[in-house]
Amino acid sequence: MYTIHAILKPLRAPQYWVALALHTRKYGHCYVHARKRAPGGIVGMYEGIVFFHGSYGRSLQAGGHKFKVHARYEGTGKPVPSAVLQGIISIK
């Protein structure tokens, strides 16, 4: 599904992206730190799971941009279940 596989870098600490993906699922959006953002939105992969972010909008009252972080399987492109993401956080 992803044709730019060559530029995907393995994530050393996926907990940050897992936590943001779960936060997005719970609240509908999250904030991604400026240094963690990638130009194309795809930030990396961890054990066959690709993490990427997309802009959601801007909230002047909240003081910053909103993002959505997604986690999908590399081969099929299907969303990763929340139970699998929670397992990654609890193991590491």
C-alpha positions as protocol buffer text, in pm:
chain_id: "A"
residue {
  index: 1
  type: MET
  ca { x: 0 y: 0 z: 0 }
}
residue {
  index: 2
  type: TYR
  ca { x: 276 y: 247 z: 89 }
}
residue {
  index: 3
  type: THR
  ca { x: 505 y: 317 z: -203 }
}
residue {
  index: 4
  type: ILE
  ca { x: 753 y: 524 z: -4 }
}
residue {
  index: 5
  type: HIS
  ca { x: 864 y: 232 z: 210 }
}
residue {
  index: 6
  type: ALA
  ca { x: 1229 y: 320 z: 155 }
}
residue {
  index: 7
  type: ILE
  ca { x: 1204 y: 641 z: 357 }
}
residue {
  index: 8
  type: LEU
  ca { x: 1019 y: 490 z: 652 }
}
residue {
  index: 9
  type: LYS
  ca { x: 1247 y: 466 z: 951 }
}
residue {
  index: 10
  type: PRO
  ca { x: 1198 y: 220 z: 1235 }
}
residue {
  index: 11
  type: LEU
  ca { x: 1080 y: 394 z: 1550 }
}
residue {
  index: 12
  type: ARG
  ca { x: 1305 y: 344 z: 1851 }
}
residue {
  index: 13
  type: ALA
  ca { x: 1044 y: 456 z: 2102 }
}
residue {
  index: 14
  type: PRO
  ca { x: 694 y: 404 z: 1958 }
}
residue {
  index: 15
  type: GLN
  ca { x: 523 y: 488 z: 2288 }
}
residue {
  index: 16
  type: TYR
  ca { x: 484 y: 854 z: 2188 }
}
residue {
  index: 17
  type: TRP
  ca { x: 303 y: 771 z: 1864 }
}
residue {
  index: 18
  type: VAL
  ca { x: 96 y: 494 z: 2020 }
}
residue {
  index: 19
  type: ALA
  ca { x: -19 y: 731 z: 2294 }
}
residue {
  index: 20
  type: LEU
  ca { x: -114 y: 995 z: 2038 }
}
residue {
  index: 21
  type: ALA
  ca { x: -301 y: 743 z: 1823 }
}
residue {
  index: 22
  type: LEU
  ca { x: -500 y: 630 z: 2127 }
}
residue {
  index: 23
  type: HIS
  ca { x: -561 y: 993 z: 2228 }
}
residue {
  index: 24
  type: THR
  ca { x: -694 y: 1065 z: 1877 }
}
residue {
  index: 25
  type: ARG
  ca { x: -932 y: 771 z: 1899 }
}
residue {
  index: 26
  type: LYS
  ca { x: -1061 y: 882 z: 2237 }
}
residue {
  index: 27
  type: TYR
  ca { x: -1090 y: 1259 z: 2189 }
}
residue {
  index: 28
  type: GLY
  ca { x: -1094 y: 1300 z: 1810 }
}
residue {
  index: 29
  type: HIS
  ca { x: -769 y: 1498 z: 1790 }
}
residue {
  index: 30
  type: CYS
  ca { x: -435 y: 1553 z: 1958 }
}
residue {
  index: 31
  type: TYR
  ca { x: -130 y: 1780 z: 1947 }
}
residue {
  index: 32
  type: VAL
  ca { x: 192 y: 1666 z: 1782 }
}
residue {
  index: 33
  type: HIS
  ca { x: 508 y: 1844 z: 1895 }
}
residue {
  index: 34
  type: ALA
  ca { x: 667 y: 2053 z: 1620 }
}
residue {
  index: 35
  type: ARG
  ca { x: 992 y: 1853 z: 1621 }
}
residue {
  index: 36
  type: LYS
  ca { x: 803 y: 1527 z: 1583 }
}
residue {
  index: 37
  type: ARG
  ca { x: 608 y: 1632 z: 1272 }
}
residue {
  index: 38
  type: ALA
  ca { x: 712 y: 1497 z: 934 }
}
residue {
  index: 39
  type: PRO
  ca { x: 668 y: 1684 z: 606 }
}
residue {
  index: 40
  type: GLY
  ca { x: 469 y: 1404 z: 441 }
}
residue {
  index: 41
  type: GLY
  ca { x: 287 y: 1303 z: 757 }
}
residue {
  index: 42
  type: ILE
  ca { x: 433 y: 952 z: 777 }
}
residue {
  index: 43
  type: VAL
  ca { x: 665 y: 939 z: 1075 }
}
residue {
  index: 44
  type: GLY
  ca { x: 786 y: 579 z: 1079 }
}
residue {
  index: 45
  type: MET
  ca { x: 700 y: 220 z: 1146 }
}
residue {
  index: 46
  type: TYR
  ca { x: 722 y: -26 z: 1430 }
}
residue {
  index: 47
  type: GLU
  ca { x: 688 y: -402 z: 1377 }
}
residue {
  index: 48
  type: GLY
  ca { x: 474 y: -367 z: 1064 }
}
residue {
  index: 49
  type: ILE
  ca { x: 265 y: -77 z: 1196 }
}
residue {
  index: 50
  type: VAL
  ca { x: 292 y: 256 z: 1014 }
}
residue {
  index: 51
  type: PHE
  ca { x: 225 y: 575 z: 1210 }
}
residue {
  index: 52
  type: PHE
  ca { x: 123 y: 895 z: 1034 }
}
residue {
  index: 53
  type: HIS
  ca { x: -36 y: 1224 z: 1123 }
}
residue {
  index: 54
  type: GLY
  ca { x: -263 y: 1465 z: 943 }
}
residue {
  index: 55
  type: SER
  ca { x: -375 y: 1817 z: 1012 }
}
residue {
  index: 56
  type: TYR
  ca { x: -720 y: 1846 z: 1166 }
}
residue {
  index: 57
  type: GLY
  ca { x: -761 y: 2222 z: 1193 }
}
residue {
  index: 58
  type: ARG
  ca { x: -662 y: 2515 z: 1403 }
}
residue {
  index: 59
  type: SER
  ca { x: -808 y: 2627 z: 1730 }
}
residue {
  index: 60
  type: LEU
  ca { x: -729 y: 2984 z: 1824 }
}
residue {
  index: 61
  type: GLN
  ca { x: -892 y: 2944 z: 2164 }
}
residue {
  index: 62
  type: ALA
  ca { x: -687 y: 2636 z: 2250 }
}
residue {
  index: 63
  type: GLY
  ca { x: -369 y: 2806 z: 2131 }
}
residue {
  index: 64
  type: GLY
  ca { x: -243 y: 2565 z: 1870 }
}
residue {
  index: 65
  type: HIS
  ca { x: -297 y: 2331 z: 1582 }
}
residue {
  index: 66
  type: LYS
  ca { x: -485 y: 2005 z: 1608 }
}
residue {
  index: 67
  type: PHE
  ca { x: -373 y: 1680 z: 1450 }
}
residue {
  index: 68
  type: LYS
  ca { x: -496 y: 1326 z: 1406 }
}
residue {
  index: 69
  type: VAL
  ca { x: -248 y: 1042 z: 1447 }
}
residue {
  index: 70
  type: HIS
  ca { x: -328 y: 709 z: 1286 }
}
residue {
  index: 71
  type: ALA
  ca { x: -175 y: 363 z: 1309 }
}
residue {
  index: 72
  type: ARG
  ca { x: -227 y: 119 z: 1023 }
}
residue {
  index: 73
  type: TYR
  ca { x: -80 y: -216 z: 925 }
}
residue {
  index: 74
  type: GLU
  ca { x: 186 y: -180 z: 660 }
}
residue {
  index: 75
  type: GLY
  ca { x: 74 y: -466 z: 437 }
}
residue {
  index: 76
  type: THR
  ca { x: -303 y: -424 z: 438 }
}
residue {
  index: 77
  type: GLY
  ca { x: -353 y: -61 z: 535 }
}
residue {
  index: 78
  type: LYS
  ca { x: -618 y: -158 z: 790 }
}
residue {
  index: 79
  type: PRO
  ca { x: -635 y: 25 z: 1123 }
}
residue {
  index: 80
  type: VAL
  ca { x: -454 y: -133 z: 1415 }
}
residue {
  index: 81
  type: PRO
  ca { x: -693 y: -230 z: 1697 }
}
residue {
  index: 82
  type: SER
  ca { x: -667 y: -29 z: 2019 }
}
residue {
  index: 83
  type: ALA
  ca { x: -593 y: -346 z: 2217 }
}
residue {
  index: 84
  type: VAL
  ca { x: -279 y: -406 z: 2009 }
}
residue {
  index: 85
  type: LEU
  ca { x: -167 y: -46 z: 2061 }
}
residue {
  index: 86
  type: GLN
  ca { x: -223 y: -70 z: 2435 }
}
residue {
  index: 87
  type: GLY
  ca { x: -19 y: -389 z: 2437 }
}
residue {
  index: 88
  type: ILE
  ca { x: 275 y: -204 z: 2282 }
}
residue {
  index: 89
  type: ILE
  ca { x: 266 y: 58 z: 2557 }
}
residue {
  index: 90
  type: SER
  ca { x: 242 y: -195 z: 2837 }
}
residue {
  index: 91
  type: ILE
  ca { x: 527 y: -411 z: 2705 }
}
residue {
  index: 92
  type: LYS
  ca { x: 783 y: -136 z: 2647 }
}
